Amino acid sequence: MPEAGRRGVLVVEDDGDLRRLFGIMLSAAQFEVFEAADGIEGLKALEDHPGAIHLVLTDLGLPGLGGVELISQVRATRPTVKIIGTSGFGSRNVREMVLRAGADEFFSKPFSMGEVIEKVKTMTQ
């Protein structure tokens, strides 16, 4: 259960070290953090915590249910949840595909962790 007044962020990332780093950084920025290693776990987290998750930060290259599919499903079922997609494949086509799927923002790896955290703060105000 999230603490009163804290905004919830779901980090969906199959790289455990990067997922934990996002968790540490977002917790330090006063967010309630939920973590998932793939798209299926991400959807389950959204079901298990209705109303607690305000933003989804997802990698695209996830095993099983990929990031683009996750973005599409989140947008269809939770239209008010903000979504940021990330990928190591940062071409213009990837950015456009992610935004068409329903993401609000896209970051190409490598990215500045501080820049992503600031965007999360802005998008969850």
C-alpha positions as YAML, in Angstrom:
chain: A
units: angstrom
residues:
- id: 1
  name: MET
  ca: [0.00, 0.00, 0.00]
- id: 2
  name: PRO
  ca: [1.53, 3.32, -1.03]
- id: 3
  name: GLU
  ca: [2.03, 6.02, 1.55]
- id: 4
  name: ALA
  ca: [-0.54, 8.82, 1.49]
- id: 5
  name: GLY
  ca: [0.40, 11.54, -0.98]
- id: 6
  name: ARG
  ca: [3.18, 9.59, -2.67]
- id: 7
  name: ARG
  ca: [2.90, 9.01, -6.39]
- id: 8
  name: GLY
  ca: [3.43, 5.46, -7.60]
- id: 9
  name: VAL
  ca: [5.82, 4.53, -10.40]
- id: 10
  name: LEU
  ca: [6.00, 1.08, -11.95]
- id: 11
  name: VAL
  ca: [9.46, 0.25, -13.32]
- id: 12
  name: VAL
  ca: [9.34, -2.56, -15.90]
- id: 13
  name: GLU
  ca: [12.89, -3.56, -16.78]
- id: 14
  name: ASP
  ca: [14.44, -6.99, -17.34]
- id: 15
  name: ASP
  ca: [17.93, -5.79, -16.36]
- id: 16
  name: GLY
  ca: [17.81, -6.32, -12.59]
- id: 17
  name: ASP
  ca: [20.62, -3.86, -11.83]
- id: 18
  name: LEU
  ca: [19.01, -1.08, -13.85]
- id: 19
  name: ARG
  ca: [15.57, -1.85, -12.34]
- id: 20
  name: ARG
  ca: [17.01, -1.62, -8.81]
- id: 21
  name: LEU
  ca: [18.87, 1.60, -9.66]
- id: 22
  name: PHE
  ca: [15.64, 3.18, -10.90]
- id: 23
  name: GLY
  ca: [13.95, 1.98, -7.72]
- id: 24
  name: ILE
  ca: [16.60, 3.58, -5.51]
- id: 25
  name: MET
  ca: [16.58, 6.86, -7.44]
- id: 26
  name: LEU
  ca: [12.79, 7.10, -7.56]
- id: 27
  name: SER
  ca: [12.43, 6.20, -3.87]
- id: 28
  name: ALA
  ca: [14.96, 8.92, -3.02]
- id: 29
  name: ALA
  ca: [12.78, 11.31, -5.05]
- id: 30
  name: GLN
  ca: [9.83, 10.38, -2.80]
- id: 31
  name: PHE
  ca: [8.00, 8.04, -5.18]
- id: 32
  name: GLU
  ca: [6.39, 4.75, -4.21]
- id: 33
  name: VAL
  ca: [8.13, 2.25, -6.48]
- id: 34
  name: PHE
  ca: [6.72, -0.96, -7.91]
- id: 35
  name: GLU
  ca: [9.00, -3.24, -9.93]
- id: 36
  name: ALA
  ca: [8.44, -5.83, -12.65]
- id: 37
  name: ALA
  ca: [10.92, -7.85, -14.72]
- id: 38
  name: ASP
  ca: [8.68, -8.22, -17.79]
- id: 39
  name: GLY
  ca: [5.43, -7.06, -19.36]
- id: 40
  name: ILE
  ca: [3.29, -9.79, -17.77]
- id: 41
  name: GLU
  ca: [4.56, -8.87, -14.29]
- id: 42
  name: GLY
  ca: [3.94, -5.23, -15.15]
- id: 43
  name: LEU
  ca: [0.28, -5.87, -16.02]
- id: 44
  name: LYS
  ca: [-0.12, -7.92, -12.84]
- id: 45
  name: ALA
  ca: [1.33, -5.06, -10.77]
- id: 46
  name: LEU
  ca: [-1.21, -2.68, -12.32]
- id: 47
  name: GLU
  ca: [-4.02, -5.12, -11.45]
- id: 48
  name: ASP
  ca: [-2.71, -5.71, -7.93]
- id: 49
  name: HIS
  ca: [-2.35, -2.00, -7.13]
- id: 50
  name: PRO
  ca: [-5.34, -0.24, -8.74]
- id: 51
  name: GLY
  ca: [-5.07, 3.52, -8.41]
- id: 52
  name: ALA
  ca: [-1.60, 3.36, -6.81]
- id: 53
  name: ILE
  ca: [0.45, 3.52, -10.02]
- id: 54
  name: HIS
  ca: [0.50, 6.89, -11.76]
- id: 55
  name: LEU
  ca: [3.33, 6.30, -14.22]
- id: 56
  name: VAL
  ca: [4.85, 3.29, -15.98]
- id: 57
  name: LEU
  ca: [8.52, 3.42, -16.95]
- id: 58
  name: THR
  ca: [9.19, 0.51, -19.29]
- id: 59
  name: ASP
  ca: [12.01, -0.86, -21.37]
- id: 60
  name: LEU
  ca: [10.98, -2.03, -24.83]
- id: 61
  name: GLY
  ca: [13.15, -5.14, -25.05]
- id: 62
  name: LEU
  ca: [11.34, -7.26, -22.48]
- id: 63
  name: PRO
  ca: [11.01, -11.05, -22.55]
- id: 64
  name: GLY
  ca: [7.54, -12.40, -23.24]
- id: 65
  name: LEU
  ca: [5.19, -9.44, -23.47]
- id: 66
  name: GLY
  ca: [7.38, -6.69, -24.94]
- id: 67
  name: GLY
  ca: [7.39, -3.04, -24.02]
- id: 68
  name: VAL
  ca: [5.42, -1.80, -27.01]
- id: 69
  name: GLU
  ca: [2.66, -4.33, -26.33]
- id: 70
  name: LEU
  ca: [2.71, -3.38, -22.64]
- id: 71
  name: ILE
  ca: [2.39, 0.30, -23.55]
- id: 72
  name: SER
  ca: [-0.59, -0.44, -25.81]
- id: 73
  name: GLN
  ca: [-2.34, -2.49, -23.12]
- id: 74
  name: VAL
  ca: [-1.71, 0.06, -20.37]
- id: 75
  name: ARG
  ca: [-2.99, 2.87, -22.60]
- id: 76
  name: ALA
  ca: [-6.14, 0.86, -23.45]
- id: 77
  name: THR
  ca: [-6.95, -0.14, -19.86]
- id: 78
  name: ARG
  ca: [-5.53, 2.75, -17.83]
- id: 79
  name: PRO
  ca: [-5.79, 5.87, -20.00]
- id: 80
  name: THR
  ca: [-4.79, 8.28, -17.20]
- id: 81
  name: VAL
  ca: [-1.54, 6.49, -16.36]
- id: 82
  name: LYS
  ca: [1.49, 8.25, -17.84]
- id: 83
  name: ILE
  ca: [3.97, 6.09, -19.75]
- id: 84
  name: ILE
  ca: [7.68, 6.50, -20.52]
- id: 85
  name: GLY
  ca: [9.36, 4.02, -22.86]
- id: 86
  name: THR
  ca: [13.10, 3.38, -22.93]
- id: 87
  name: SER
  ca: [15.26, 1.46, -25.38]
- id: 88
  name: GLY
  ca: [18.81, 0.85, -26.42]
- id: 89
  name: PHE
  ca: [17.58, 1.14, -30.01]
- id: 90
  name: GLY
  ca: [17.11, 4.89, -30.20]
- id: 91
  name: SER
  ca: [16.29, 5.46, -33.84]
- id: 92
  name: ARG
  ca: [13.62, 7.94, -34.85]
- id: 93
  name: ASN
  ca: [11.45, 5.01, -35.99]
- id: 94
  name: VAL
  ca: [11.57, 3.44, -32.52]
- id: 95
  name: ARG
  ca: [10.58, 6.73, -30.87]
- id: 96
  name: GLU
  ca: [7.66, 7.16, -33.27]
- id: 97
  name: MET
  ca: [6.52, 3.54, -32.75]
- id: 98
  name: VAL
  ca: [6.57, 3.95, -28.97]
- id: 99
  name: LEU
  ca: [4.63, 7.21, -29.07]
- id: 100
  name: ARG
  ca: [2.08, 5.72, -31.52]
- id: 101
  name: ALA
  ca: [1.60, 2.79, -29.11]
- id: 102
  name: GLY
  ca: [0.54, 5.30, -26.46]
- id: 103
  name: ALA
  ca: [3.64, 6.37, -24.55]
- id: 104
  name: ASP
  ca: [3.88, 9.97, -23.41]
- id: 105
  name: GLU
  ca: [7.68, 10.11, -23.63]
- id: 106
  name: PHE
  ca: [10.65, 8.12, -24.90]
- id: 107
  name: PHE
  ca: [14.29, 7.96, -23.79]
- id: 108
  name: SER
  ca: [17.03, 6.29, -25.78]
- id: 109
  name: LYS
  ca: [19.74, 4.45, -23.82]
- id: 110
  name: PRO
  ca: [22.18, 5.54, -22.66]
- id: 111
  name: PHE
  ca: [20.28, 8.32, -20.95]
- id: 112
  name: SER
  ca: [20.86, 10.55, -17.98]
- id: 113
  name: MET
  ca: [19.19, 9.03, -14.92]
- id: 114
  name: GLY
  ca: [18.65, 12.55, -13.58]
- id: 115
  name: GLU
  ca: [16.88, 13.59, -16.78]
- id: 116
  name: VAL
  ca: [14.51, 10.61, -16.57]
- id: 117
  name: ILE
  ca: [13.77, 11.26, -12.86]
- id: 118
  name: GLU
  ca: [13.05, 14.93, -13.60]
- id: 119
  name: LYS
  ca: [10.66, 13.92, -16.41]
- id: 120
  name: VAL
  ca: [8.90, 11.49, -14.04]
- id: 121
  name: LYS
  ca: [8.49, 14.29, -11.49]
- id: 122
  name: THR
  ca: [7.07, 16.63, -14.14]
- id: 123
  name: MET
  ca: [4.69, 14.04, -15.54]
- id: 124
  name: THR
  ca: [3.28, 13.02, -12.13]
- id: 125
  name: GLN
  ca: [2.54, 16.48, -10.75]
...
